[in-house]
Amino acid sequence: MVLTSGQTSDYIGARVLLRSLPTARTLLADRGYDANWFRKALTERHIQPCIPSRKCRKVPIPHDPSLYRQRHRIENAFARLKDWRRIATRYDRCPDLFLSACALAAIVMFWL
């Protein structure tokens, strides 16, 4: 888990995580991660990107819609994280404490 500032774009924040990605066949992401350099970096690591194209692309890049539907599980996990009031309202000003609270909530969610 990596915490970025609120105004940071999704694919800029993904640059930080790119080196630490585990081996996988496919990466599911939303339109915010649609960037040519990100797709190229994933294919160099032999990871197939399943990212819908942004609406402003002149030539849309196809993706697997049936596989992309599985992304609802990721969204559900974030929704469950926001059930924790401390995380939803971001009581912790220090980024380290906030990230620790997120990690603790994720651990508890995993076991429940």
KOLGUKOL-535127 format. One record per residue: residue in one letter; residue number from 0; z, y, x of N, C-alpha, C in turn. Coordinates in nm, 2 decimals, decimal comma. Example, Ala and Ser with C-alpha at 12.3 -4.5 7.8 and 13.67 -1.06 7.14 Angstrom:
<pts>
+-----+-----+--------+--------+--------+--------+--------+--------+--------+--------+--------+
| res |   n |   n.zz |   n.yy |   n.xx |  ca.zz |  ca.yy |  ca.xx |   c.zz |   c.yy |   c.xx |
+-----+-----+--------+--------+--------+--------+--------+--------+--------+--------+--------+
|   a |   0 |   0,78 |  -0,57 |   1,32 |   0,78 |  -0,45 |   1,23 |   0,78 |  -0,33 |   1,32 |
|   s |   1 |   0,71 |  -0,22 |   1,28 |   0,71 |  -0,11 |   1,37 |   0,79 |   0,00 |   1,29 |
+-----+-----+--------+--------+--------+--------+--------+--------+--------+--------+--------+
</pts>
This chain:
<pts>
+-----+-----+--------+--------+--------+--------+--------+--------+--------+--------+--------+
| res |   n |   n.zz |   n.yy |   n.xx |  ca.zz |  ca.yy |  ca.xx |   c.zz |   c.yy |   c.xx |
+-----+-----+--------+--------+--------+--------+--------+--------+--------+--------+--------+
|   m |   0 |   0,00 |  -0,12 |   0,08 |   0,00 |   0,00 |   0,00 |   0,00 |   0,12 |   0,09 |
|   v |   1 |  -0,08 |   0,22 |   0,05 |  -0,09 |   0,34 |   0,12 |  -0,08 |   0,46 |   0,02 |
|   l |   2 |  -0,01 |   0,56 |   0,05 |   0,01 |   0,67 |  -0,04 |  -0,07 |   0,79 |   0,02 |
|   t |   3 |  -0,15 |   0,85 |  -0,06 |  -0,23 |   0,97 |  -0,02 |  -0,19 |   1,08 |  -0,11 |
|   s |   4 |  -0,23 |   1,20 |  -0,07 |  -0,19 |   1,32 |  -0,15 |  -0,27 |   1,32 |  -0,28 |
|   g |   5 |  -0,23 |   1,39 |  -0,38 |  -0,29 |   1,38 |  -0,51 |  -0,43 |   1,43 |  -0,52 |
|   q |   6 |  -0,47 |   1,53 |  -0,43 |  -0,60 |   1,58 |  -0,44 |  -0,70 |   1,51 |  -0,35 |
|   t |   7 |  -0,66 |   1,40 |  -0,28 |  -0,75 |   1,32 |  -0,20 |  -0,84 |   1,23 |  -0,28 |
|   s |   8 |  -0,97 |   1,23 |  -0,25 |  -1,07 |   1,15 |  -0,32 |  -1,04 |   1,00 |  -0,30 |
|   d |   9 |  -1,08 |   0,92 |  -0,39 |  -1,05 |   0,78 |  -0,38 |  -1,12 |   0,72 |  -0,26 |
|   y |  10 |  -1,24 |   0,75 |  -0,24 |  -1,31 |   0,68 |  -0,13 |  -1,26 |   0,73 |   0,01 |
|   i |  11 |  -1,21 |   0,85 |   0,01 |  -1,15 |   0,90 |   0,14 |  -1,02 |   0,82 |   0,17 |
|   g |  12 |  -0,94 |   0,80 |   0,07 |  -0,82 |   0,72 |   0,08 |  -0,85 |   0,58 |   0,12 |
|   a |  13 |  -0,97 |   0,53 |   0,07 |  -1,01 |   0,39 |   0,11 |  -1,04 |   0,37 |   0,25 |
|   r |  14 |  -1,08 |   0,48 |   0,32 |  -1,11 |   0,48 |   0,46 |  -0,99 |   0,43 |   0,54 |
|   v |  15 |  -0,87 |   0,47 |   0,50 |  -0,75 |   0,43 |   0,57 |  -0,72 |   0,28 |   0,55 |
|   l |  16 |  -0,75 |   0,23 |   0,44 |  -0,73 |   0,09 |   0,41 |  -0,83 |   0,00 |   0,46 |
|   l |  17 |  -0,95 |   0,05 |   0,49 |  -1,06 |  -0,04 |   0,53 |  -1,04 |  -0,13 |   0,64 |
|   r |  18 |  -0,97 |  -0,08 |   0,74 |  -0,94 |  -0,17 |   0,86 |  -0,84 |  -0,28 |   0,83 |
|   s |  19 |  -0,75 |  -0,26 |   0,73 |  -0,65 |  -0,36 |   0,70 |  -0,69 |  -0,45 |   0,58 |
|   l |  20 |  -0,81 |  -0,44 |   0,53 |  -0,85 |  -0,53 |   0,42 |  -0,85 |  -0,68 |   0,46 |
|   p |  21 |  -0,79 |  -0,76 |   0,38 |  -0,80 |  -0,90 |   0,41 |  -0,94 |  -0,96 |   0,39 |
|   t |  22 |  -0,96 |  -1,08 |   0,44 |  -1,09 |  -1,14 |   0,41 |  -1,10 |  -1,17 |   0,26 |
|   a |  23 |  -1,21 |  -1,13 |   0,21 |  -1,24 |  -1,15 |   0,06 |  -1,39 |  -1,17 |   0,04 |
|   r |  24 |  -1,43 |  -1,22 |  -0,07 |  -1,57 |  -1,23 |  -0,10 |  -1,62 |  -1,11 |  -0,17 |
|   t |  25 |  -1,53 |  -1,05 |  -0,26 |  -1,57 |  -0,93 |  -0,34 |  -1,46 |  -0,83 |  -0,35 |
|   l |  26 |  -1,50 |  -0,70 |  -0,36 |  -1,41 |  -0,60 |  -0,38 |  -1,44 |  -0,53 |  -0,51 |
|   l |  27 |  -1,35 |  -0,53 |  -0,61 |  -1,36 |  -0,46 |  -0,73 |  -1,31 |  -0,32 |  -0,72 |
|   a |  28 |  -1,39 |  -0,22 |  -0,76 |  -1,34 |  -0,08 |  -0,76 |  -1,41 |   0,00 |  -0,86 |
|   d |  29 |  -1,35 |   0,11 |  -0,90 |  -1,42 |   0,19 |  -1,00 |  -1,52 |   0,29 |  -0,94 |
|   r |  30 |  -1,58 |   0,38 |  -1,02 |  -1,68 |   0,47 |  -0,97 |  -1,63 |   0,56 |  -0,86 |
|   g |  31 |  -1,50 |   0,59 |  -0,85 |  -1,45 |   0,68 |  -0,75 |  -1,48 |   0,63 |  -0,61 |
|   y |  32 |  -1,50 |   0,50 |  -0,59 |  -1,52 |   0,44 |  -0,46 |  -1,67 |   0,42 |  -0,43 |
|   d |  33 |  -1,76 |   0,48 |  -0,51 |  -1,90 |   0,47 |  -0,49 |  -1,95 |   0,57 |  -0,38 |
|   a |  34 |  -1,96 |   0,52 |  -0,26 |  -2,01 |   0,59 |  -0,15 |  -2,10 |   0,50 |  -0,06 |
|   n |  35 |  -2,21 |   0,55 |  -0,01 |  -2,29 |   0,46 |   0,07 |  -2,22 |   0,41 |   0,19 |
|   w |  36 |  -2,14 |   0,50 |   0,26 |  -2,08 |   0,45 |   0,38 |  -1,97 |   0,34 |   0,35 |
|   f |  37 |  -1,91 |   0,35 |   0,23 |  -1,81 |   0,25 |   0,20 |  -1,87 |   0,12 |   0,17 |
|   r |  38 |  -1,98 |   0,12 |   0,09 |  -2,06 |   0,00 |   0,06 |  -2,11 |  -0,07 |   0,19 |
|   k |  39 |  -2,16 |   0,02 |   0,28 |  -2,21 |  -0,04 |   0,41 |  -2,09 |  -0,10 |   0,49 |
|   a |  40 |  -1,98 |  -0,04 |   0,50 |  -1,86 |  -0,09 |   0,57 |  -1,82 |  -0,22 |   0,51 |
|   l |  41 |  -1,82 |  -0,23 |   0,38 |  -1,78 |  -0,36 |   0,31 |  -1,88 |  -0,47 |   0,34 |
|   t |  42 |  -2,01 |  -0,44 |   0,34 |  -2,11 |  -0,55 |   0,37 |  -2,10 |  -0,59 |   0,51 |
|   e |  43 |  -2,07 |  -0,50 |   0,60 |  -2,05 |  -0,54 |   0,74 |  -1,94 |  -0,63 |   0,76 |
|   r |  44 |  -1,84 |  -0,62 |   0,68 |  -1,72 |  -0,72 |   0,68 |  -1,75 |  -0,84 |   0,59 |
|   h |  45 |  -1,87 |  -0,86 |   0,54 |  -1,91 |  -0,97 |   0,46 |  -1,83 |  -0,97 |   0,33 |
|   i |  46 |  -1,81 |  -0,85 |   0,27 |  -1,74 |  -0,83 |   0,14 |  -1,85 |  -0,77 |   0,05 |
|   q |  47 |  -1,87 |  -0,84 |  -0,07 |  -1,96 |  -0,79 |  -0,16 |  -1,90 |  -0,68 |  -0,25 |
|   p |  48 |  -1,95 |  -0,56 |  -0,25 |  -1,89 |  -0,46 |  -0,34 |  -1,93 |  -0,47 |  -0,48 |
|   c |  49 |  -1,83 |  -0,47 |  -0,57 |  -1,86 |  -0,47 |  -0,72 |  -1,81 |  -0,33 |  -0,77 |
|   i |  50 |  -1,90 |  -0,23 |  -0,74 |  -1,86 |  -0,09 |  -0,78 |  -1,97 |  -0,04 |  -0,86 |
|   p |  51 |  -1,94 |   0,01 |  -0,98 |  -2,05 |   0,08 |  -1,06 |  -2,09 |   0,21 |  -0,99 |
|   s |  52 |  -2,22 |   0,24 |  -1,01 |  -2,27 |   0,36 |  -0,95 |  -2,22 |   0,48 |  -1,02 |
|   r |  53 |  -2,21 |   0,59 |  -0,95 |  -2,17 |   0,72 |  -1,01 |  -2,29 |   0,76 |  -1,10 |
|   k |  54 |  -2,26 |   0,84 |  -1,20 |  -2,36 |   0,88 |  -1,29 |  -2,46 |   0,98 |  -1,23 |
|   c |  55 |  -2,42 |   1,04 |  -1,12 |  -2,51 |   1,14 |  -1,05 |  -2,61 |   1,07 |  -0,96 |
|   r |  56 |  -2,60 |   0,94 |  -0,94 |  -2,70 |   0,87 |  -0,85 |  -2,84 |   0,87 |  -0,91 |
|   k |  57 |  -2,94 |   0,90 |  -0,84 |  -3,08 |   0,90 |  -0,89 |  -3,12 |   0,76 |  -0,91 |
|   v |  58 |  -3,09 |   0,67 |  -0,82 |  -3,12 |   0,53 |  -0,83 |  -2,99 |   0,45 |  -0,84 |
|   p |  59 |  -2,95 |   0,40 |  -0,96 |  -2,82 |   0,33 |  -0,97 |  -2,83 |   0,20 |  -0,89 |
|   i |  60 |  -2,71 |   0,16 |  -0,83 |  -2,70 |   0,04 |  -0,76 |  -2,64 |  -0,06 |  -0,86 |
|   p |  61 |  -2,70 |  -0,18 |  -0,88 |  -2,65 |  -0,28 |  -0,97 |  -2,52 |  -0,34 |  -0,93 |
|   h |  62 |  -2,44 |  -0,38 |  -1,03 |  -2,32 |  -0,45 |  -1,00 |  -2,31 |  -0,56 |  -1,11 |
|   d |  63 |  -2,22 |  -0,65 |  -1,09 |  -2,20 |  -0,77 |  -1,18 |  -2,10 |  -0,72 |  -1,29 |
|   p |  64 |  -2,15 |  -0,69 |  -1,41 |  -2,06 |  -0,65 |  -1,52 |  -1,95 |  -0,75 |  -1,56 |
|   s |  65 |  -1,98 |  -0,88 |  -1,56 |  -1,89 |  -0,98 |  -1,60 |  -1,77 |  -0,98 |  -1,50 |
|   l |  66 |  -1,80 |  -0,97 |  -1,37 |  -1,70 |  -0,97 |  -1,27 |  -1,62 |  -0,84 |  -1,27 |
|   y |  67 |  -1,69 |  -0,73 |  -1,30 |  -1,62 |  -0,60 |  -1,31 |  -1,52 |  -0,60 |  -1,42 |
|   r |  68 |  -1,54 |  -0,67 |  -1,53 |  -1,44 |  -0,68 |  -1,64 |  -1,31 |  -0,73 |  -1,60 |
|   q |  69 |  -1,30 |  -0,80 |  -1,49 |  -1,17 |  -0,86 |  -1,44 |  -1,08 |  -0,74 |  -1,38 |
|   r |  70 |  -1,14 |  -0,63 |  -1,36 |  -1,06 |  -0,51 |  -1,31 |  -0,95 |  -0,47 |  -1,40 |
|   h |  71 |  -0,96 |  -0,51 |  -1,53 |  -0,85 |  -0,47 |  -1,62 |  -0,72 |  -0,52 |  -1,57 |
|   r |  72 |  -0,71 |  -0,63 |  -1,50 |  -0,59 |  -0,68 |  -1,44 |  -0,53 |  -0,58 |  -1,35 |
|   i |  73 |  -0,61 |  -0,51 |  -1,27 |  -0,56 |  -0,41 |  -1,17 |  -0,51 |  -0,29 |  -1,25 |
|   e |  74 |  -0,58 |  -0,25 |  -1,35 |  -0,53 |  -0,14 |  -1,44 |  -0,40 |  -0,17 |  -1,51 |
|   n |  75 |  -0,39 |  -0,30 |  -1,55 |  -0,27 |  -0,34 |  -1,62 |  -0,15 |  -0,33 |  -1,52 |
|   a |  76 |  -0,17 |  -0,37 |  -1,39 |  -0,06 |  -0,36 |  -1,30 |  -0,02 |  -0,22 |  -1,27 |
|   f |  77 |  -0,11 |  -0,12 |  -1,27 |  -0,07 |   0,02 |  -1,25 |   0,00 |   0,07 |  -1,38 |
|   a |  78 |  -0,04 |   0,02 |  -1,49 |   0,03 |   0,06 |  -1,62 |   0,17 |   0,01 |  -1,62 |
|   r |  79 |   0,19 |  -0,11 |  -1,57 |   0,33 |  -0,17 |  -1,56 |   0,41 |  -0,09 |  -1,46 |
|   l |  80 |   0,35 |  -0,05 |  -1,35 |   0,42 |   0,03 |  -1,26 |   0,47 |   0,16 |  -1,32 |
|   k |  81 |   0,39 |   0,22 |  -1,40 |   0,43 |   0,35 |  -1,47 |   0,53 |   0,33 |  -1,58 |
|   d |  82 |   0,57 |   0,21 |  -1,61 |   0,68 |   0,18 |  -1,70 |   0,81 |   0,22 |  -1,64 |
|   w |  83 |   0,81 |   0,22 |  -1,50 |   0,93 |   0,26 |  -1,43 |   0,93 |   0,41 |  -1,43 |
|   r |  84 |   1,03 |   0,47 |  -1,49 |   1,04 |   0,61 |  -1,51 |   1,04 |   0,69 |  -1,37 |
|   r |  85 |   1,11 |   0,63 |  -1,27 |   1,12 |   0,70 |  -1,14 |   0,98 |   0,71 |  -1,08 |
|   i |  86 |   0,89 |   0,61 |  -1,10 |   0,76 |   0,62 |  -1,05 |   0,66 |   0,71 |  -1,13 |
|   a |  87 |   0,67 |   0,69 |  -1,26 |   0,59 |   0,77 |  -1,35 |   0,61 |   0,92 |  -1,34 |
|   t |  88 |   0,73 |   0,96 |  -1,32 |   0,76 |   1,11 |  -1,30 |   0,77 |   1,15 |  -1,16 |
|   r |  89 |   0,76 |   1,06 |  -1,07 |   0,77 |   1,09 |  -0,92 |   0,90 |   1,17 |  -0,89 |
|   y |  90 |   1,01 |   1,11 |  -0,91 |   1,14 |   1,18 |  -0,88 |   1,15 |   1,20 |  -0,73 |
|   d |  91 |   1,11 |   1,11 |  -0,65 |   1,12 |   1,11 |  -0,51 |   1,02 |   1,21 |  -0,45 |
|   r |  92 |   1,07 |   1,31 |  -0,38 |   0,99 |   1,41 |  -0,31 |   0,93 |   1,35 |  -0,18 |
|   c |  93 |   1,01 |   1,27 |  -0,11 |   0,97 |   1,22 |   0,02 |   0,87 |   1,10 |  -0,01 |
|   p |  94 |   0,76 |   1,11 |   0,06 |   0,66 |   1,00 |   0,04 |   0,71 |   0,86 |   0,07 |
|   d |  95 |   0,79 |   0,85 |   0,17 |   0,84 |   0,72 |   0,21 |   0,93 |   0,66 |   0,10 |
|   l |  96 |   1,01 |   0,74 |   0,04 |   1,10 |   0,69 |  -0,06 |   1,02 |   0,65 |  -0,19 |
|   f |  97 |   0,92 |   0,73 |  -0,22 |   0,83 |   0,70 |  -0,33 |   0,76 |   0,57 |  -0,31 |
|   l |  98 |   0,70 |   0,55 |  -0,19 |   0,63 |   0,43 |  -0,16 |   0,72 |   0,31 |  -0,16 |
|   s |  99 |   0,85 |   0,33 |  -0,12 |   0,95 |   0,22 |  -0,12 |   0,98 |   0,19 |  -0,27 |
|   a | 100 |   0,99 |   0,29 |  -0,35 |   1,02 |   0,26 |  -0,50 |   0,90 |   0,18 |  -0,56 |
|   c | 101 |   0,78 |   0,22 |  -0,52 |   0,66 |   0,15 |  -0,57 |   0,66 |   0,00 |  -0,53 |
|   a | 102 |   0,70 |  -0,02 |  -0,40 |   0,70 |  -0,15 |  -0,35 |   0,81 |  -0,24 |  -0,42 |
|   l | 103 |   0,92 |  -0,18 |  -0,44 |   1,03 |  -0,25 |  -0,51 |   0,99 |  -0,28 |  -0,65 |
|   a | 104 |   0,93 |  -0,19 |  -0,72 |   0,89 |  -0,21 |  -0,86 |   0,78 |  -0,32 |  -0,86 |
|   a | 105 |   0,69 |  -0,32 |  -0,76 |   0,59 |  -0,43 |  -0,76 |   0,65 |  -0,57 |  -0,73 |
|   i | 106 |   0,75 |  -0,57 |  -0,65 |   0,82 |  -0,70 |  -0,62 |   0,89 |  -0,75 |  -0,75 |
|   v | 107 |   0,96 |  -0,66 |  -0,82 |   1,03 |  -0,70 |  -0,94 |   0,92 |  -0,75 |  -1,05 |
|   m | 108 |   0,81 |  -0,67 |  -1,06 |   0,71 |  -0,71 |  -1,15 |   0,65 |  -0,84 |  -1,12 |
|   f | 109 |   0,64 |  -0,88 |  -1,00 |   0,58 |  -1,00 |  -0,96 |   0,67 |  -1,12 |  -1,00 |
|   w | 110 |   0,80 |  -1,10 |  -0,99 |   0,89 |  -1,21 |  -1,03 |   0,92 |  -1,22 |  -1,17 |
|   l | 111 |   0,89 |  -1,11 |  -1,25 |   0,92 |  -1,12 |  -1,40 |   0,80 |  -1,16 |  -1,48 |
+-----+-----+--------+--------+--------+--------+--------+--------+--------+--------+--------+
</pts>
